[in-house]
């Protein structure tokens, strides 16, 4: 695996001892530090080099009271590079300066004297968000993606492991069982397996085994002859006949009725089938890729799925991780869906704002990749102007699994903790502050910064 380059941090403070203290803290942690002593020097440095983050003081010698020079520096850095995370440092006793800096585009703040652990946590979180945002803007449009099968976004370690298995198994004739939650992209993987196999020039036929009525499923799979049943007005081939020398994809195989499981097993064992209403035996050469969101092992134990059929289907089993386990893929997936939707709706200039990307990265996505695609499409249609803001994203609260706290930015994690404490205290700020180990005034300052309003 190729190691990431050391994060480059631009540090601006007019106190030399502060700069030296930051160097001593950050360099052993793997950061490459460029230190400057003025706002003008910070702007010049940002024009000459690319940085992963800017850590800047709000107060300089020429302007020790208003912070105007520091606020202007935030605005100028933000205008020059919207994806650059900016963290401000302030020694003020009030949080008002940090609030104003964040209104101008800073992503977080630390108060002097800082706590080393908190500062490092803030920097790491914001660098990760900045890199994700830049990656999303570099992602290729669909027309630029490889032509050897459906695109599989795999920036995350979890999905990279899946792709390695797919690329090893794809060229073989092995039957494959793809498992995973709804919306994880099981059919995309099935099509990829077919596209890199020796069968890629032949048909790929998809059948949803859970959506077809039991009385019609046998016909859909194996065909029927004229007169086999009411409305059978002509001979019709089934999926296995149509996919001869190609691939049949059986989606939602866990929902297949028991009567059809036995017939499918016979075809897999012998390679022979008979259409409904026919005595003629037909031989087919078909690779089967099946998919399910069910635990087929548990279904076997419950007597709802045949164990011998499971062994025929899962020569190789590929588990697709839910989107909450492949967070690094979110920016690239979002960019891919954005590119598609831009083209579809003729909105070539629309982009995701940093705040919108933050919101996508923090969301649990119980509907997985399919939900992300729908969220992006809806946002493109409803966004005002050429920027998708977080308010344009239909990220509804869910009761499903949430992202672990270490996948949230510090700001999001703090917001979550504060919100939970206030709800548990039924809106009583004093009680919530005690539960959080904060003074009432300290909690109010955090509420003001996060834009949370409470009545008491």
N, C-alpha and C positions, 0 to 999 in steps of 0.2 A: 504494500500500500504506500502511495506517495504521501510524504508528510506535508502538512500545510506549512507555508512560510510563517515566520514569527510575525505576530500582529504588530503593525506599525502604529505607534501612538504619538500624536502631536500634543505636547504639553506646553501651555502658555501661562506664565506667572511672573510678575516683576520682582519677586523675592528669590534671590539665588539659592538661599538655604532651602526653600521649599522645593525648588527644582532638583536640588541635589538629593533631598530626602526621597522624592518620587523616583529618581533614577535608581537609588539604592534598593527601593522596594520592588520596582517593576522589572528591572533587568534580570534578576535571579528567577523571576517567574516566567521568563521567556519572551518578554515584550521588547521590541526595538523602539527606543525612545528618542524623539527629536524634541529638544527643549529650546524655547524662545522666551524672551523677557518682555515682549510688548505685543499689543494687538496687531500692529502693523507687520511685525515680523511673523506672526502667526498666519496672516493672510498671504504673505509672500511665500512662506513655506508650503502652504496648502496649494498654491498655484504651481509650485515646482515639483511636487511629489504627491503620490497617492497614499492616503492614510486610512487605517481601519477605524480610527476613533480620534476625536479631539477632546482633550481634557483641559479646560480653560478656567482661569480665575475670572471672577466678575469685576474685581476692583484693581485698578492700576494707579500708579503714583500721581498721574495728572488728574485723576478723577476718583477721589477716595470716598465720596459720599453717595452720588446718584447711581453709580454703576453703569452710566450710559455707554461708556467705551466698551465694557464687557457685553452689554446687551447688543450693541451694534456689531461686535465681533460675532456673536451667535447668528445674527441675521445675515451677515456677509458669508459666513461659512455655509450656512444652510442654503443660501441662494446659489453658491458655487457648486454644491454637491448635496442634493436632497437626501441621498442615501447615507451620507456620513453621520454616524452617531456622534452627538455632542453631549458631553457630561460637564456640568459646571461645578465649580467649587466656590463656596461663599463662607465668610466668617461672620456674617451678620447674625444678630440675635433673632431676627425675624425671618420668616420663610418667604416673605413677599418677593424678595429678589429672585429666588429660585422659581417661584410661580411665574413671574414675568419672563424669565429666561426660557421656561418650558413653553410659554405661549409663543415665543419667537422661534421655537424649533429645537431647543435642547431636549434630549431624551430622558435625562435623569440628573440628579444632583447629589453632591456630598457636602457636608458642612465641615469646616475646619475647626479644630483639628480632627482629621478623619480617623475612622477606625480601619485599619489595614484590611481586615477580612471583608468588611462591607465594600470598601473601595474596589478590591479585586473582584468581588462578585458582580458589582455593577458593571465594571469594565468588560468582564468576560461575557456577560449577558448581552450587553449592547453591541459588542463586536460580532457576536453570533447573529444577531438580528440584522446588522448592517450587511454582513456577508450574504445572508439569505436574500435580502432585498436586491443586492447587486446580481446574485446568481439568477434570480427570477427575470431580470431584465436582459440577461445574456442568453436566456434559453432560446433555442431555435424555433422558428415557426414550423408548423406541421409539414410544409413543403420542403423543409430542409432536413427532415428526419430520415434515417436510413430506410432504404427501400426493401430490406430483406425481412419484412414482417412488421406487425404493429409495434409502435414505439412502446417501450417499457421503461418508465422513469425509475432509475435506480441509483440515486445519490446516497441513500442511506445504506448502512451496513446490512440491515435486515433484508432489504430488497435486492441488494447486490448478491447476497447469498442465493436468493431465489433465482436470479438470472443465470448464475453459474450452473445451477442444476438444470434449468431449462435448456441452456445451450449444450450441455452434455447429453441430455436425454432426447432432445429434439430430433437429431438425425436418425435415431433408432426407430424400431417399430413397436417398442414397448407400450403397453397400455398405461395411461397415466390418470391418477385421481388427483384433482386440484381441490383443495379444501380452503375454507375461509369464510368470513362473515359476508353478509350481503353487501354488494357495492365495492368489493376489494379488487375487482378486475379479473375474475376467473376466466371469462371468455377471451379477454385480451391475451392471457397466458396460453389458452388453448389454441388460439389462432397463431400465436408466435411459434408454438411447438409444431404446428402443421407447416408453417411458412419456411422453417429451416429443415424440414424432413425431405426424404426422397419423394414424398407424395405431394410436394408443394404444387405441382402442375395439375393435380387432380382436384376433385370437389372437396369442399369442407361443408358439411351439412350439420346444422345445429338444431337440436330438438330439446324443448323444455319439458322434461319428463314429469314435472309437477304441475304443469298448466294445462295438460291435455286430458280430457275425460278418459277414464279407464276403458270405456267401450271403444274409443277411437285410437287409443295409444298403439295397440298392436298394428293397426293399419298404417299409422304414421311411421312406425319403425320398419315394418316388413312389407307394406303394400297390401292391396286387395285386388280381387278380380271382379269383373262385372257380375252383379247379382249376389255378391257375397252377403250383403245386408241391405236394408232399406236405404235408398239414395246412392247405392253403389252402381252408378249408371255406366261406368266404364272401368277398364283395368287401370290401376294407378300404382306406380312403383313407390316403395317406401324409402326411408332415409338410407337404409343399408344398401339397397340396390343403387340408388342415386350416387352414393359415395364409394362405389366399387373402385378399388385401388387408391382411394382417398381416405378421409378422416370423418368419423361421426363424433360430434360433440354432444354428450348427454348431460344437459344442465339439470340441477336439482334432482340428481339420481336418488337421493335419500327419500324422495316422495313417490317413487315408482311403486305402484300396487304390487302386492306379492304375486298375483297371477302373471304379471308381465315380467317380473324378475326371473321366473323359471324359464320363460321363453327366450329372454335375452341371454341367460346363461347357456342355453343349448346352442345358440348362434355363436357365442364366443368360444365354446368348446369345439364345435365342429366346423364352423365357417359356412354352415348351410342353413337355409331358411326356406319357408314356404309362405307365400302370400295368403292372406285371409281368404278362405273359400277355395283354395287351390290345393291340389295334391302334388303338384310339380315341385321338385326340390331345386333350389337355385344355390349355386356356390358363390360366395362373395369374399373379397380380400379387403378388409376394412381395419383401420386402426381406430381404437376407441379411446377418447379422452372424456372422462366423466368429471363432474363438479358437484359439490354440495357444501352447504353451510352447516350440515348436521354432523354429529359425532356418530359415524357409522359403526364404530366399535360398540357404542352404547345401544344403537339400534339393533345390532346383532344379538346382544344379550337380552334385549327386550322382546326378541322374536319378530321384529318388524322388517328385518333385512337379512337376506341369505348370506351366511358366512362364506360359502363357496363362490358366490358372485363377487363378494368383496375381494377375495383373493385374486379373482380374474381381473378385476378393475384396477387394483392398486399395486401393480408391478412396481411402479414408482409413485410415491405420494408427495405432492408439493403443497406445502401450507403457505398461503398468502397472509402476511401480517396485516392487521388492521392499520388504518392510516395513523392512529395515535401512537403506533409502535415504529413508524417510519417518518418521523417529523421532518427529517432533512429533505424528504421528497416533496414537501408541501410547496415550497417556492417554485420548483421546476414544474410540478403539475399545474399549479396556478397559472404560470406563464404559458404553458402549452394550451390550456383551456382558454386563456385570454386571447392568445393568437388566433385560435380557431374561431372564437366568437367575434373578434374584431372583423375578421374576413366575412363571416356569415351575415353580420348586421351592418357592414360597411362603416365601421367606426375605427379607422386605422390608428388614431392618435390617443385613444383612451389608455390610461395606465393605472396601476395600483399605487396608492399613496403608502408611505411608510407605516402610517397608523393602520391602514387596511391590512398590510402584511402582518403586522403585530397581531391583529385580531385573528387572522387565519392560523397563524402559528400557535396561538393559545387555545384554539377551539378543539374540542375532543373528536368531532366528526363521527358520530355514531353511524351515519350513513356512508362513511368511508369515501373512496375516490369519487363515487357517483354523486354524493352530496356536495363535494367540493366543486365538481363540474357544474352542477345546477346553481350553486351559490354564485359562481363567477358569471354564468350566463345571465342570471337575474340582475346582477349588479351592473353589467354592461348595458342592459336594457333600461335600467331605472336611474343610473347615475346622472347627476347634473354636471354638464361640461365634460372635460376630458380626464377627470380624476375620479377614481373609485375611492371613496372614503369609507372608514369603518362603519359609518351609519348606513351605507348603501348595501352592506352585506347582511343577508338574512341568516344570521347565526343564532338560531333560537336556543334558549336554555334546554338542556336535556337531562334526563335522569340516568343516562348511560354512563359508561366508564369515562372518567375525566383524565386529562393529561396529568402525569406526575408533576409535583411542584417544581422539580428541577428542570422541567421543560418550559417553564414560564419565565418571562423576564422578571426582574426584581420588582418592578412597578406593578406588574400583573399579580404576582404572588402576594405583595403587600395589600393590594386592593382586595384580593380574595379573602385574606385573613381578617382584614378590618370589616368587610361586609358580613362575614360569617359571625364575627363577635357581636356586631350591632344587632343582627337578626336574633341571635341567641339571647341578647339582653332586651329584646322587644323594643328596641329603639332607645333604651336608656344609655346615654353617653357615659355617665359616671360608672355604671356597672360594666360597660364594654371596656372602658379605659382600665379599670381594675383587672379585668380578665386578661388584658393584653400586657399588663405591667407598665402602663403609661400613665402620665398625669393627664387630667382632663384637657389642659391647654395643649399638650403635645398631640393628643388625638385629634383635637380640633384643627391643628395645623396640617396634619396629614389629610384630614377630610377636605380642607380647603384646597390643598394641592391636587387631590384626586377629583375634585369637582363633585364630591358627595355632600348632599344637603340633608341635615337631620333637624327635627323640630325641637329637641330638648337636650 
